[in-house]
């Protein structure tokens, strides 16, 4: 059994009332953990953001893998 290692995640978001999108990047063990960091950041900075996607970077394939299903799992 091996411990999970941190992986790069990015969360695409749009500021409420704005047109453009941007990304926040996190090092996390899971997509759920990255999303929790995003929620913490939004609360700490009193930001209203529309979260659009969550992606995990696969360094071996050199591409981003969609993990946006975690957005639907959150209450």
PDB file of N, CA, C and O in Angstrom:
ATOM      1  N   UNK A   1       0.843  -1.173   0.000  1.00  0.00           N
ATOM      2  CA  UNK A   1       0.000   0.000   0.000  1.00  0.00           C
ATOM      3  C   UNK A   1       0.888   1.237   0.000  1.00  0.00           C
ATOM      4  O   UNK A   1       1.795   1.352   0.824  1.00  0.00           O
ATOM      5  N   UNK A   2       0.631   2.160  -0.920  1.00  0.00           N
ATOM      6  CA  UNK A   2       1.446   3.363  -1.021  1.00  0.00           C
ATOM      7  C   UNK A   2       0.628   4.587  -0.655  1.00  0.00           C
ATOM      8  O   UNK A   2      -0.589   4.618  -0.838  1.00  0.00           O
ATOM      9  N   UNK A   3       1.301   5.575  -0.146  1.00  0.00           N
ATOM     10  CA  UNK A   3       0.642   6.832   0.195  1.00  0.00           C
ATOM     11  C   UNK A   3       0.453   7.653  -1.077  1.00  0.00           C
ATOM     12  O   UNK A   3       1.272   7.597  -1.994  1.00  0.00           O
ATOM     13  N   UNK A   4      -0.625   8.406  -1.117  1.00  0.00           N
ATOM     14  CA  UNK A   4      -0.876   9.279  -2.261  1.00  0.00           C
ATOM     15  C   UNK A   4       0.127  10.424  -2.242  1.00  0.00           C
ATOM     16  O   UNK A   4       0.510  10.906  -1.176  1.00  0.00           O
ATOM     17  N   UNK A   5       0.541  10.846  -3.406  1.00  0.00           N
ATOM     18  CA  UNK A   5       1.458  11.978  -3.480  1.00  0.00           C
ATOM     19  C   UNK A   5       0.730  13.171  -4.094  1.00  0.00           C
ATOM     20  O   UNK A   5      -0.251  13.018  -4.822  1.00  0.00           O
ATOM     21  N   UNK A   6       1.230  14.342  -3.788  1.00  0.00           N
ATOM     22  CA  UNK A   6       0.604  15.561  -4.286  1.00  0.00           C
ATOM     23  C   UNK A   6       0.756  15.646  -5.800  1.00  0.00           C
ATOM     24  O   UNK A   6       1.798  15.309  -6.362  1.00  0.00           O
ATOM     25  N   UNK A   7      -0.302  16.102  -6.433  1.00  0.00           N
ATOM     26  CA  UNK A   7      -0.365  16.273  -7.869  1.00  0.00           C
ATOM     27  C   UNK A   7      -0.902  17.669  -8.144  1.00  0.00           C
ATOM     28  O   UNK A   7      -1.608  18.240  -7.313  1.00  0.00           O
ATOM     29  N   UNK A   8      -0.574  18.215  -9.294  1.00  0.00           N
ATOM     30  CA  UNK A   8      -1.061  19.547  -9.644  1.00  0.00           C
ATOM     31  C   UNK A   8      -2.496  19.474 -10.164  1.00  0.00           C
ATOM     32  O   UNK A   8      -2.821  18.670 -11.038  1.00  0.00           O
ATOM     33  N   UNK A   9      -3.334  20.330  -9.607  1.00  0.00           N
ATOM     34  CA  UNK A   9      -4.717  20.484 -10.048  1.00  0.00           C
ATOM     35  C   UNK A   9      -4.930  21.942 -10.424  1.00  0.00           C
ATOM     36  O   UNK A   9      -4.279  22.839  -9.887  1.00  0.00           O
ATOM     37  N   UNK A  10      -5.849  22.165 -11.354  1.00  0.00           N
ATOM     38  CA  UNK A  10      -6.246  23.535 -11.655  1.00  0.00           C
ATOM     39  C   UNK A  10      -7.765  23.607 -11.662  1.00  0.00           C
ATOM     40  O   UNK A  10      -8.454  22.686 -12.101  1.00  0.00           O
ATOM     41  N   UNK A  11      -8.258  24.717 -11.168  1.00  0.00           N
ATOM     42  CA  UNK A  11      -9.696  24.941 -11.104  1.00  0.00           C
ATOM     43  C   UNK A  11     -10.016  26.173 -11.936  1.00  0.00           C
ATOM     44  O   UNK A  11      -9.540  27.273 -11.656  1.00  0.00           O
ATOM     45  N   UNK A  12     -10.824  25.969 -12.952  1.00  0.00           N
ATOM     46  CA  UNK A  12     -11.239  27.063 -13.827  1.00  0.00           C
ATOM     47  C   UNK A  12     -12.437  27.750 -13.190  1.00  0.00           C
ATOM     48  O   UNK A  12     -13.367  27.091 -12.725  1.00  0.00           O
ATOM     49  N   UNK A  13     -12.407  29.072 -13.174  1.00  0.00           N
ATOM     50  CA  UNK A  13     -13.493  29.818 -12.548  1.00  0.00           C
ATOM     51  C   UNK A  13     -13.773  31.102 -13.313  1.00  0.00           C
ATOM     52  O   UNK A  13     -12.986  31.551 -14.146  1.00  0.00           O
ATOM     53  N   UNK A  14     -14.928  31.670 -12.993  1.00  0.00           N
ATOM     54  CA  UNK A  14     -15.326  32.954 -13.540  1.00  0.00           C
ATOM     55  C   UNK A  14     -15.821  33.801 -12.380  1.00  0.00           C
ATOM     56  O   UNK A  14     -16.619  33.339 -11.564  1.00  0.00           O
ATOM     57  N   UNK A  15     -15.354  35.024 -12.307  1.00  0.00           N
ATOM     58  CA  UNK A  15     -15.851  35.935 -11.278  1.00  0.00           C
ATOM     59  C   UNK A  15     -17.281  36.326 -11.612  1.00  0.00           C
ATOM     60  O   UNK A  15     -17.603  36.600 -12.768  1.00  0.00           O
ATOM     61  N   UNK A  16     -18.129  36.351 -10.607  1.00  0.00           N
ATOM     62  CA  UNK A  16     -19.533  36.711 -10.814  1.00  0.00           C
ATOM     63  C   UNK A  16     -19.593  38.114 -11.410  1.00  0.00           C
ATOM     64  O   UNK A  16     -18.997  39.053 -10.883  1.00  0.00           O
ATOM     65  N   UNK A  17     -20.322  38.241 -12.518  1.00  0.00           N
ATOM     66  CA  UNK A  17     -20.465  39.523 -13.184  1.00  0.00           C
ATOM     67  C   UNK A  17     -19.387  39.832 -14.210  1.00  0.00           C
ATOM     68  O   UNK A  17     -19.427  40.894 -14.831  1.00  0.00           O
ATOM     69  N   UNK A  18     -18.419  38.933 -14.408  1.00  0.00           N
ATOM     70  CA  UNK A  18     -17.349  39.131 -15.380  1.00  0.00           C
ATOM     71  C   UNK A  18     -17.500  38.148 -16.536  1.00  0.00           C
ATOM     72  O   UNK A  18     -18.181  37.130 -16.410  1.00  0.00           O
ATOM     73  N   UNK A  19     -16.872  38.451 -17.640  1.00  0.00           N
ATOM     74  CA  UNK A  19     -16.966  37.605 -18.829  1.00  0.00           C
ATOM     75  C   UNK A  19     -15.840  36.575 -18.879  1.00  0.00           C
ATOM     76  O   UNK A  19     -16.093  35.405 -19.164  1.00  0.00           O
ATOM     77  N   UNK A  20     -14.608  36.988 -18.609  1.00  0.00           N
ATOM     78  CA  UNK A  20     -13.434  36.124 -18.752  1.00  0.00           C
ATOM     79  C   UNK A  20     -13.324  35.064 -17.669  1.00  0.00           C
ATOM     80  O   UNK A  20     -13.947  35.156 -16.612  1.00  0.00           O
ATOM     81  N   UNK A  21     -12.518  34.062 -17.960  1.00  0.00           N
ATOM     82  CA  UNK A  21     -12.255  32.980 -17.010  1.00  0.00           C
ATOM     83  C   UNK A  21     -10.781  33.000 -16.621  1.00  0.00           C
ATOM     84  O   UNK A  21      -9.955  33.626 -17.285  1.00  0.00           O
ATOM     85  N   UNK A  22     -10.472  32.307 -15.540  1.00  0.00           N
ATOM     86  CA  UNK A  22      -9.101  32.217 -15.054  1.00  0.00           C
ATOM     87  C   UNK A  22      -8.940  30.887 -14.325  1.00  0.00           C
ATOM     88  O   UNK A  22      -9.895  30.120 -14.203  1.00  0.00           O
ATOM     89  N   UNK A  23      -7.728  30.619 -13.843  1.00  0.00           N
ATOM     90  CA  UNK A  23      -7.438  29.376 -13.133  1.00  0.00           C
ATOM     91  C   UNK A  23      -6.779  29.659 -11.789  1.00  0.00           C
ATOM     92  O   UNK A  23      -6.032  30.627 -11.643  1.00  0.00           O
ATOM     93  N   UNK A  24      -7.059  28.817 -10.821  1.00  0.00           N
ATOM     94  CA  UNK A  24      -6.285  28.720  -9.592  1.00  0.00           C
ATOM     95  C   UNK A  24      -5.637  27.336  -9.632  1.00  0.00           C
ATOM     96  O   UNK A  24      -6.265  26.356 -10.031  1.00  0.00           O
ATOM     97  N   UNK A  25      -4.376  27.272  -9.213  1.00  0.00           N
ATOM     98  CA  UNK A  25      -3.614  26.025  -9.228  1.00  0.00           C
ATOM     99  C   UNK A  25      -3.329  25.578  -7.806  1.00  0.00           C
ATOM    100  O   UNK A  25      -3.022  26.397  -6.941  1.00  0.00           O
ATOM    101  N   UNK A  26      -3.432  24.273  -7.564  1.00  0.00           N
ATOM    102  CA  UNK A  26      -3.205  23.706  -6.238  1.00  0.00           C
ATOM    103  C   UNK A  26      -2.407  22.416  -6.353  1.00  0.00           C
ATOM    104  O   UNK A  26      -2.541  21.677  -7.329  1.00  0.00           O
ATOM    105  N   UNK A  27      -1.580  22.153  -5.357  1.00  0.00           N
ATOM    106  CA  UNK A  27      -0.947  20.851  -5.198  1.00  0.00           C
ATOM    107  C   UNK A  27      -1.788  20.116  -4.159  1.00  0.00           C
ATOM    108  O   UNK A  27      -1.922  20.577  -3.026  1.00  0.00           O
ATOM    109  N   UNK A  28      -2.350  18.978  -4.542  1.00  0.00           N
ATOM    110  CA  UNK A  28      -3.241  18.233  -3.654  1.00  0.00           C
ATOM    111  C   UNK A  28      -3.128  16.750  -3.973  1.00  0.00           C
ATOM    112  O   UNK A  28      -2.593  16.361  -5.012  1.00  0.00           O
ATOM    113  N   UNK A  29      -3.644  15.925  -3.056  1.00  0.00           N
ATOM    114  CA  UNK A  29      -3.622  14.475  -3.264  1.00  0.00           C
ATOM    115  C   UNK A  29      -4.812  13.999  -4.087  1.00  0.00           C
ATOM    116  O   UNK A  29      -4.724  12.986  -4.781  1.00  0.00           O
ATOM    117  N   UNK A  30      -5.930  14.730  -4.012  1.00  0.00           N
ATOM    118  CA  UNK A  30      -7.142  14.352  -4.739  1.00  0.00           C
ATOM    119  C   UNK A  30      -7.821  15.604  -5.283  1.00  0.00           C
ATOM    120  O   UNK A  30      -7.535  16.719  -4.848  1.00  0.00           O
ATOM    121  N   UNK A  31      -8.721  15.402  -6.236  1.00  0.00           N
ATOM    122  CA  UNK A  31      -9.505  16.516  -6.770  1.00  0.00           C
ATOM    123  C   UNK A  31     -10.393  17.110  -5.683  1.00  0.00           C
ATOM    124  O   UNK A  31     -10.609  18.321  -5.642  1.00  0.00           O
ATOM    125  N   UNK A  32     -10.905  16.257  -4.809  1.00  0.00           N
ATOM    126  CA  UNK A  32     -11.754  16.732  -3.707  1.00  0.00           C
ATOM    127  C   UNK A  32     -10.966  17.655  -2.778  1.00  0.00           C
ATOM    128  O   UNK A  32     -11.480  18.675  -2.320  1.00  0.00           O
ATOM    129  N   UNK A  33      -9.726  17.289  -2.509  1.00  0.00           N
ATOM    130  CA  UNK A  33      -8.892  18.116  -1.640  1.00  0.00           C
ATOM    131  C   UNK A  33      -8.587  19.466  -2.305  1.00  0.00           C
ATOM    132  O   UNK A  33      -8.619  20.502  -1.640  1.00  0.00           O
ATOM    133  N   UNK A  34      -8.297  19.460  -3.594  1.00  0.00           N
ATOM    134  CA  UNK A  34      -8.053  20.714  -4.313  1.00  0.00           C
ATOM    135  C   UNK A  34      -9.285  21.608  -4.263  1.00  0.00           C
ATOM    136  O   UNK A  34      -9.178  22.822  -4.090  1.00  0.00           O
ATOM    137  N   UNK A  35     -10.450  20.995  -4.416  1.00  0.00           N
ATOM    138  CA  UNK A  35     -11.699  21.759  -4.365  1.00  0.00           C
ATOM    139  C   UNK A  35     -11.934  22.341  -2.974  1.00  0.00           C
ATOM    140  O   UNK A  35     -12.420  23.465  -2.845  1.00  0.00           O
ATOM    141  N   UNK A  36     -11.593  21.585  -1.938  1.00  0.00           N
ATOM    142  CA  UNK A  36     -11.715  22.111  -0.575  1.00  0.00           C
ATOM    143  C   UNK A  36     -10.801  23.308  -0.367  1.00  0.00           C
ATOM    144  O   UNK A  36     -11.194  24.267   0.297  1.00  0.00           O
ATOM    145  N   UNK A  37      -9.581  23.278  -0.925  1.00  0.00           N
ATOM    146  CA  UNK A  37      -8.681  24.433  -0.849  1.00  0.00           C
ATOM    147  C   UNK A  37      -9.308  25.636  -1.546  1.00  0.00           C
ATOM    148  O   UNK A  37      -9.205  26.765  -1.068  1.00  0.00           O
ATOM    149  N   UNK A  38      -9.961  25.382  -2.683  1.00  0.00           N
ATOM    150  CA  UNK A  38     -10.612  26.471  -3.423  1.00  0.00           C
ATOM    151  C   UNK A  38     -11.732  27.089  -2.590  1.00  0.00           C
ATOM    152  O   UNK A  38     -11.845  28.312  -2.509  1.00  0.00           O
ATOM    153  N   UNK A  39     -12.552  26.255  -1.978  1.00  0.00           N
ATOM    154  CA  UNK A  39     -13.638  26.774  -1.137  1.00  0.00           C
ATOM    155  C   UNK A  39     -13.083  27.569   0.036  1.00  0.00           C
ATOM    156  O   UNK A  39     -13.637  28.606   0.400  1.00  0.00           O
ATOM    157  N   UNK A  40     -11.984  27.088   0.635  1.00  0.00           N
ATOM    158  CA  UNK A  40     -11.364  27.814   1.740  1.00  0.00           C
ATOM    159  C   UNK A  40     -10.887  29.187   1.274  1.00  0.00           C
ATOM    160  O   UNK A  40     -11.094  30.191   1.955  1.00  0.00           O
ATOM    161  N   UNK A  41     -10.248  29.220   0.109  1.00  0.00           N
ATOM    162  CA  UNK A  41      -9.750  30.482  -0.441  1.00  0.00           C
ATOM    163  C   UNK A  41     -10.890  31.455  -0.710  1.00  0.00           C
ATOM    164  O   UNK A  41     -10.783  32.640  -0.397  1.00  0.00           O
ATOM    165  N   UNK A  42     -11.980  30.960  -1.288  1.00  0.00           N
ATOM    166  CA  UNK A  42     -13.126  31.825  -1.583  1.00  0.00           C
ATOM    167  C   UNK A  42     -13.708  32.412  -0.294  1.00  0.00           C
ATOM    168  O   UNK A  42     -14.063  33.589  -0.247  1.00  0.00           O
ATOM    169  N   UNK A  43     -13.802  31.589   0.743  1.00  0.00           N
ATOM    170  CA  UNK A  43     -14.340  32.060   2.023  1.00  0.00           C
ATOM    171  C   UNK A  43     -13.390  33.068   2.666  1.00  0.00           C
ATOM    172  O   UNK A  43     -13.835  34.106   3.156  1.00  0.00           O
ATOM    173  N   UNK A  44     -12.088  32.776   2.671  1.00  0.00           N
ATOM    174  CA  UNK A  44     -11.099  33.650   3.303  1.00  0.00           C
ATOM    175  C   UNK A  44     -11.045  35.018   2.626  1.00  0.00           C
ATOM    176  O   UNK A  44     -10.828  36.032   3.289  1.00  0.00           O
ATOM    177  N   UNK A  45     -11.240  35.048   1.318  1.00  0.00           N
ATOM    178  CA  UNK A  45     -11.154  36.303   0.574  1.00  0.00           C
ATOM    179  C   UNK A  45     -12.532  36.882   0.258  1.00  0.00           C
ATOM    180  O   UNK A  45     -12.642  37.889  -0.442  1.00  0.00           O
ATOM    181  N   UNK A  46     -13.577  36.245   0.773  1.00  0.00           N
ATOM    182  CA  UNK A  46     -14.960  36.685   0.536  1.00  0.00           C
ATOM    183  C   UNK A  46     -15.215  36.868  -0.967  1.00  0.00           C
ATOM    184  O   UNK A  46     -15.752  37.889  -1.396  1.00  0.00           O
ATOM    185  N   UNK A  47     -14.822  35.866  -1.750  1.00  0.00           N
ATOM    186  CA  UNK A  47     -14.993  35.917  -3.198  1.00  0.00           C
ATOM    187  C   UNK A  47     -16.227  35.141  -3.626  1.00  0.00           C
ATOM    188  O   UNK A  47     -16.547  34.094  -3.065  1.00  0.00           O
ATOM    189  N   UNK A  48     -16.908  35.669  -4.623  1.00  0.00           N
ATOM    190  CA  UNK A  48     -18.013  34.951  -5.255  1.00  0.00           C
ATOM    191  C   UNK A  48     -17.523  34.534  -6.631  1.00  0.00           C
ATOM    192  O   UNK A  48     -17.385  35.360  -7.532  1.00  0.00           O
ATOM    193  N   UNK A  49     -17.261  33.238  -6.781  1.00  0.00           N
ATOM    194  CA  UNK A  49     -16.767  32.704  -8.035  1.00  0.00           C
ATOM    195  C   UNK A  49     -17.678  31.589  -8.525  1.00  0.00           C
ATOM    196  O   UNK A  49     -18.230  30.829  -7.729  1.00  0.00           O
ATOM    197  N   UNK A  50     -17.828  31.499  -9.827  1.00  0.00           N
ATOM    198  CA  UNK A  50     -18.517  30.367 -10.435  1.00  0.00           C
ATOM    199  C   UNK A  50     -17.449  29.370 -10.843  1.00  0.00           C
ATOM    200  O   UNK A  50     -16.632  29.659 -11.718  1.00  0.00           O
ATOM    201  N   UNK A  51     -17.445  28.197 -10.219  1.00  0.00           N
ATOM    202  CA  UNK A  51     -16.448  27.175 -10.529  1.00  0.00           C
ATOM    203  C   UNK A  51     -16.905  26.403 -11.759  1.00  0.00           C
ATOM    204  O   UNK A  51     -18.016  25.873 -11.790  1.00  0.00           O
ATOM    205  N   UNK A  52     -16.049  26.341 -12.769  1.00  0.00           N
ATOM    206  CA  UNK A  52     -16.420  25.760 -14.059  1.00  0.00           C
ATOM    207  C   UNK A  52     -15.861  24.366 -14.281  1.00  0.00           C
ATOM    208  O   UNK A  52     -16.533  23.520 -14.871  1.00  0.00           O
ATOM    209  N   UNK A  53     -14.636  24.110 -13.814  1.00  0.00           N
ATOM    210  CA  UNK A  53     -14.048  22.789 -14.016  1.00  0.00           C
ATOM    211  C   UNK A  53     -12.907  22.551 -13.032  1.00  0.00           C
ATOM    212  O   UNK A  53     -12.329  23.482 -12.472  1.00  0.00           O
ATOM    213  N   UNK A  54     -12.603  21.262 -12.844  1.00  0.00           N
ATOM    214  CA  UNK A  54     -11.456  20.832 -12.044  1.00  0.00           C
ATOM    215  C   UNK A  54     -10.679  19.859 -12.917  1.00  0.00           C
ATOM    216  O   UNK A  54     -11.249  18.921 -13.473  1.00  0.00           O
ATOM    217  N   UNK A  55      -9.374  20.086 -13.034  1.00  0.00           N
ATOM    218  CA  UNK A  55      -8.543  19.221 -13.866  1.00  0.00           C
ATOM    219  C   UNK A  55      -7.286  18.805 -13.107  1.00  0.00           C
ATOM    220  O   UNK A  55      -6.739  19.561 -12.304  1.00  0.00           O
ATOM    221  N   UNK A  56      -6.854  17.597 -13.382  1.00  0.00           N
ATOM    222  CA  UNK A  56      -5.643  17.033 -12.776  1.00  0.00           C
ATOM    223  C   UNK A  56      -4.585  16.917 -13.862  1.00  0.00           C
ATOM    224  O   UNK A  56      -4.872  16.465 -14.970  1.00  0.00           O
ATOM    225  N   UNK A  57      -3.363  17.326 -13.546  1.00  0.00           N
ATOM    226  CA  UNK A  57      -2.285  17.240 -14.534  1.00  0.00           C
ATOM    227  C   UNK A  57      -1.638  15.869 -14.489  1.00  0.00           C
ATOM    228  O   UNK A  57      -1.158  15.428 -13.445  1.00  0.00           O
ATOM    229  N   UNK A  58      -1.632  15.203 -15.629  1.00  0.00           N
ATOM    230  CA  UNK A  58      -0.949  13.917 -15.779  1.00  0.00           C
ATOM    231  C   UNK A  58       0.428  14.212 -16.359  1.00  0.00           C
ATOM    232  O   UNK A  58       0.570  14.445 -17.559  1.00  0.00           O
ATOM    233  N   UNK A  59       1.431  14.200 -15.507  1.00  0.00           N
ATOM    234  CA  UNK A  59       2.778  14.586 -15.948  1.00  0.00           C
ATOM    235  C   UNK A  59       3.391  13.579 -16.915  1.00  0.00           C
ATOM    236  O   UNK A  59       4.292  13.928 -17.677  1.00  0.00           O
ATOM    237  N   UNK A  60       2.923  12.356 -16.897  1.00  0.00           N
ATOM    238  CA  UNK A  60       3.469  11.343 -17.802  1.00  0.00           C
ATOM    239  C   UNK A  60       2.909  11.496 -19.214  1.00  0.00           C
ATOM    240  O   UNK A  60       3.616  11.271 -20.196  1.00  0.00           O
ATOM    241  N   UNK A  61       1.638  11.879 -19.310  1.00  0.00           N
ATOM    242  CA  UNK A  61       1.012  12.107 -20.611  1.00  0.00           C
ATOM    243  C   UNK A  61       1.121  13.576 -21.038  1.00  0.00           C
ATOM    244  O   UNK A  61       0.807  13.920 -22.178  1.00  0.00           O
ATOM    245  N   UNK A  62       1.570  14.443 -20.113  1.00  0.00           N
ATOM    246  CA  UNK A  62       1.705  15.876 -20.355  1.00  0.00           C
ATOM    247  C   UNK A  62       0.381  16.496 -20.819  1.00  0.00           C
ATOM    248  O   UNK A  62       0.328  17.237 -21.801  1.00  0.00           O
ATOM    249  N   UNK A  63      -0.695  16.162 -20.069  1.00  0.00           N
ATOM    250  CA  UNK A  63      -2.001  16.741 -20.400  1.00  0.00           C
ATOM    251  C   UNK A  63      -2.862  16.832 -19.138  1.00  0.00           C
ATOM    252  O   UNK A  63      -2.578  16.202 -18.119  1.00  0.00           O
ATOM    253  N   UNK A  64      -3.908  17.625 -19.238  1.00  0.00           N
ATOM    254  CA  UNK A  64      -4.849  17.810 -18.134  1.00  0.00           C
ATOM    255  C   UNK A  64      -6.013  16.835 -18.279  1.00  0.00           C
ATOM    256  O   UNK A  64      -6.558  16.670 -19.370  1.00  0.00           O
ATOM    257  N   UNK A  65      -6.392  16.190 -17.178  1.00  0.00           N
ATOM    258  CA  UNK A  65      -7.480  15.212 -17.142  1.00  0.00           C
ATOM    259  C   UNK A  65      -8.661  15.840 -16.405  1.00  0.00           C
ATOM    260  O   UNK A  65      -8.513  16.331 -15.286  1.00  0.00           O
ATOM    261  N   UNK A  66      -9.825  15.820 -17.036  1.00  0.00           N
ATOM    262  CA  UNK A  66     -11.020  16.411 -16.434  1.00  0.00           C
ATOM    263  C   UNK A  66     -11.464  15.624 -15.208  1.00  0.00           C
ATOM    264  O   UNK A  66     -11.662  14.411 -15.284  1.00  0.00           O
ATOM    265  N   UNK A  67     -11.619  16.303 -14.091  1.00  0.00           N
ATOM    266  CA  UNK A  67     -12.122  15.713 -12.847  1.00  0.00           C
ATOM    267  C   UNK A  67     -13.307  16.529 -12.323  1.00  0.00           C
ATOM    268  O   UNK A  67     -13.554  16.569 -11.118  1.00  0.00           O
ATOM    269  N   UNK A  68     -14.030  17.174 -13.227  1.00  0.00           N
ATOM    270  CA  UNK A  68     -15.113  18.080 -12.855  1.00  0.00           C
ATOM    271  C   UNK A  68     -16.283  17.398 -12.164  1.00  0.00           C
ATOM    272  O   UNK A  68     -17.157  18.072 -11.618  1.00  0.00           O
ATOM    273  N   UNK A  69     -16.312  16.073 -12.180  1.00  0.00           N
ATOM    274  CA  UNK A  69     -17.397  15.370 -11.488  1.00  0.00           C
ATOM    275  C   UNK A  69     -17.420  15.724 -10.000  1.00  0.00           C
ATOM    276  O   UNK A  69     -18.467  15.611  -9.362  1.00  0.00           O
ATOM    277  N   UNK A  70     -16.291  16.149  -9.439  1.00  0.00           N
ATOM    278  CA  UNK A  70     -16.258  16.514  -8.004  1.00  0.00           C
ATOM    279  C   UNK A  70     -17.099  17.753  -7.737  1.00  0.00           C
ATOM    280  O   UNK A  70     -17.537  17.958  -6.605  1.00  0.00           O
ATOM    281  N   UNK A  71     -17.337  18.583  -8.743  1.00  0.00           N
ATOM    282  CA  UNK A  71     -18.191  19.758  -8.555  1.00  0.00           C
ATOM    283  C   UNK A  71     -19.635  19.331  -8.278  1.00  0.00           C
ATOM    284  O   UNK A  71     -20.348  20.001  -7.532  1.00  0.00           O
ATOM    285  N   UNK A  72     -20.060  18.225  -8.874  1.00  0.00           N
ATOM    286  CA  UNK A  72     -21.423  17.731  -8.682  1.00  0.00           C
ATOM    287  C   UNK A  72     -21.586  16.969  -7.376  1.00  0.00           C
ATOM    288  O   UNK A  72     -22.706  16.796  -6.896  1.00  0.00           O
ATOM    289  N   UNK A  73     -20.484  16.512  -6.798  1.00  0.00           N
ATOM    290  CA  UNK A  73     -20.537  15.736  -5.563  1.00  0.00           C
ATOM    291  C   UNK A  73     -20.650  16.623  -4.333  1.00  0.00           C
ATOM    292  O   UNK A  73     -21.061  16.158  -3.270  1.00  0.00           O
ATOM    293  N   UNK A  74     -20.286  17.907  -4.468  1.00  0.00           N
ATOM    294  CA  UNK A  74     -20.292  18.827  -3.335  1.00  0.00           C
ATOM    295  C   UNK A  74     -21.707  19.279  -3.013  1.00  0.00           C
ATOM    296  O   UNK A  74     -22.542  19.444  -3.902  1.00  0.00           O
ATOM    297  N   UNK A  75     -21.956  19.472  -1.753  1.00  0.00           N
ATOM    298  CA  UNK A  75     -23.282  19.915  -1.292  1.00  0.00           C
ATOM    299  C   UNK A  75     -23.267  21.399  -1.104  1.00  0.00           C
ATOM    300  O   UNK A  75     -24.281  21.983  -0.720  1.00  0.00           O
TER     301      UNK A  75
END
